[in-house]
C-alpha cells in the first residue's frame, strides 16, 4: 500500500541515537546539527525526502537549497544533542528545548524555520490534523519530522478512528492476529506498525459507508479504504475483486446474513475493549457461517457467532450450526465466542474428507446441544479453546473423524466432556477436562482416540469410560478426584492405559468388567477409596508395571470370574488386602512385589483360583497369603516373608497347590493349615521363622511332600486338634525346638521323611496320638529335653516361656495349681516332693514352677518370670476381616 511505502521511506531517517540519550526510543538530532553544509545533503536525497506525490499534497513543505554558510551556535548544538522527543509513556511528552537566541541570527528560509526552529509542541499540533498518508509524507521531509511524525499518541488517535481497537492488533503474517499491550511492546510505535499491517482491509460498519463517501474532503487520503453496511456486501466486494479479502467487522449485531465463504477471505472483529463481545453475528434460520470448498486459507476471528433459531427443537435445524465447515476446507477460527440455543445439532460442525480447520482461543459454551462435532473423516487443529456448560458433550468425534485437540479447557458440561464413538479417533493433548456431569472422556463402538498429558478430574461420575468395543490410548494423564472410577473398561473394550497417575478417586482407580480387556501399564494408582484396580465378570486385562499403593481399600480386586495377567506390579501400603481373588476368578499374578499392606498380601476366598508365581510378598500386618472357602490357587516360586501373622494361611476348607516357594522370617508359622483345609505343599523351603515351620490344626489335612523345613524357632511341623496330614519325603532339620510334634488327638501319615539336628528332638507324640509311619529317618537330633530330664534340670531352663517342649507334665494339688498350670517331672521330684501331685499327660507345655508363677519358688530354675499361663499350642493366626468391608 501507499501507506506502507511512505512509512518505509520515512524510516530511512532513523539512523542512530544521539550520544547520551537512553531508553527504548531512538532519538534523532535535529537537522541543524546534521546539515552543516551542502555536502551533507545529496541532491537525490532532497528529492527523495519530499516523497512520492508530494508536489500535489496540500501539506507540501517547499524547500530551497540549504545555505552554504550557516552559523551554528555551540550552545544550540549542545542543547539539541540532549533533547528528547515523545516518551514511551503515552500520557506525557517531554518538551523539546527551544533554540537559543544568543547565536548569530540569520534570515532563515521558511523550511529552515519549520524544520529547525518551530517548537515540537507546535509541529505536533500541526501533525495531529494530518491523516495517515500525509503524516508519512511529512516524516519523509527530515529527521526531526520523521521523529515527530512517529509520535505514538498521534498514531493511536488515527488508529482508533479507523479500527476502534483500544490495544494494537498485530497482523505479522497471514492467518495470525493478536493484540498487545503497547507499554510492553519492543518497538516504539506499535500503533503505526499495526496500522501498516491492517491498512489494506475493507470495513463493515453499518451506517458509516454513506457518511464516508459523502464527505470526500474530510477523508481525503483514504480514498483506497472501502466501507460496507453488511457482511454480505463485503463478501460480494471480494468476489468482484474490489479488494484482497481482509474484512473488518465493526461493533454491532449482524442478524440473518447469508455468510457462505468460498474464498480465502480474512474477517476480523474490530471494536474497543473485549472485541469479541462487541461484534455479534447471529442467524435465526440457517447456519451462521458456512465454509465451503475454496475457503482453504480463510480466517475468522474476534467476534461472537450465534445460532439462535426461534424454534429451538425443530428437527429441520439438525443441519444448522453456528459454524459449519465442509469438505476440503481449512479455515482458521480464532478468538471467537460461539453460542447455540438449538437443542439439536451442534455449535460447530466439521465434516467431510479434507475438512481441516484450525480453531483456537475460542469459547464454545452455554450451548443447548453439542459444542464441537467432528465427523466423516474430518480432521483439524483445535487449540486453547474454552468448552463448557454445553447440554450435550463438549466434543463429539465419530465416523473416522481424527482431529488434533490441544490445551482445551473442557468443563462443567451437562453431559460427557469428550465423546468419541462409531470409529471416531483424534489426538487429545494437554487438555483440562473436569466437572462434567457424566464421564470426562467416553469411548464407544470401535472409537480409538489417543489422549496424552491431559487432566481428567472431578467428574460427577467417572473419569474415562471405554465401552462397547471401544479402544484408545490414554498415556501420561492425571486422572483424579472423580466420583466413580477413574477409568471404566467394559463390554469387550480394549484400550491402552499407560503411564497415568490415577489417584484420590471417590471410588476405585481402574474398573474392568463385563468382558473388558485392555493393557494397564506403568500407571501410578493411589489414594482411591475403593480398589486400585478391580477386575470382574469375565474381564481379562493385562496389568503390568503399575504402582498400586496407599489405597483406602485394597490394591487389586479380582472377582465374579475375573481373569487377567497381572505381572511386575508393585502393590503396597493398602488398607485392605494387596490382591483379592474370589468368586470363580482365575487371574495369573506373576513377578509382582506385594508388600507393606495393613492386612493380607494376597487373599483367595470363596472359590478364588488362579496362579500366583514368582512374586515377592512381604511385610504385611496379617499373612502374606490367605486361602479359604473352596479356593484352589497354584502358588509357585514366590518369596513370602516378613508377615506379622505368618506366611501362608489355609483355612475354612481352603485348597491350593503350594510349590517351590521360599517362606521365611515370618512372625508366626510359615504355613498354617486349619479347619478342614487340604492343600498340597511341594518342594517349598520354609525356614528361619520366628515361630513354627508348618502348623496344622482344627481338622486340617494336606499333603506335605519334599519340603525343606529348617531353622524355625518352634516345631518344624506341629499337628494338632484332630488334624490328619500326609508328610512324605520332607527334610525337617536344624530347628530350635522339635522336628515334628503331634498332639490333641491328631493323627498323621509319615513316610520317608528325614528329621535331624533339631534341638529338642526329632519326633514327639502326645498321649493318645497314633500315627502311621514308614521309612522315616530320625537321626542326630540334639535331644535337649531328654538330656535336661536326665540331668535333673527344670524344663523351663531350656524352654523359657517362648517354647513348648513335649514331655510328661503334672499338677500339684497341694499348691492349688489350676487346669492351666503344668509342672515338669524334675520339679515334681524336687520342688514338690511329698505333695499331692497328679500325672496329667505327655504333651507340649512349659513348666509353671520354673517360671515362678506358683506360690513356692522353684529350687531348680533361675530367676522367675511373670508369665502366668502355660499355652499348649502355638498362638492361632488372625483371619482376615476383608470380607467385612465388601
Secondary structure, DSSP 8 states (H G I E B T S, - for coil): -HHHHHHHHHGGG-----TT--SSS-----HHHH-SSGGGS-HHHHHHHT-TTGGG-TT--------S-----HHHHHHHHT---B-SSTT-B-------SSS------HHHIIIIIS-HHHHHHHHTTS-HHHHHHHHTT-HHHHHHHT-HHHHHHHHHHHH--SS-EEEEETTEEEE--GGG-SSS-HHHHHHHHHTT-EEE-TTHHHHHHH-TTTTTT-TT--EESSHHHHHHHHHTTSS-SEEEEESEEEES---EE-S--EEEEE-SSSHHHHEEEEESSS-SEEE-TT-TT-EEESSEEEE--SSTT-GGGGG--SEEE-TT---EEES-EEEE--SSSEEEEEESTT---EEES-EEES-SSEEEEEETT---EEES-EEES-SS-SEEEETT---EEES-EEES-SS-SEEEETT---EEES-EEE--SS-SEEEETT---EEES-EEE--SS-SEEEESS---EEES-EEE--SS-SEEEETT---EEES-EEE--SS-SEEEESS---EEES-EEES-SS-SEEEETT---EEES-EEES-SS-SEEEESS---EEES-EEES-SS-SEEEETT---EEES-EEE--SS-SEEEESS---EEES-EEE--SS-SEEEETT---EEES-EEE--TT-SEEEESS---EEES-EEE--SS-SEEEETT---EEES-EEE--SS-SEEEESS---EEES-EEES-SS-SEEE-TT-EEEEES-EEES-SSEEEEE-TT-EEEEES-EEES-SSEEEEE-TT--EEEES-EEE----HHHHHHHTT--THHHHTTT---EEEEEEETTTT--TT--EEHHHHHHTTTTS-EEEEEEEE---HHHHT-SSS--SSSSS--------SS--------GGGG-
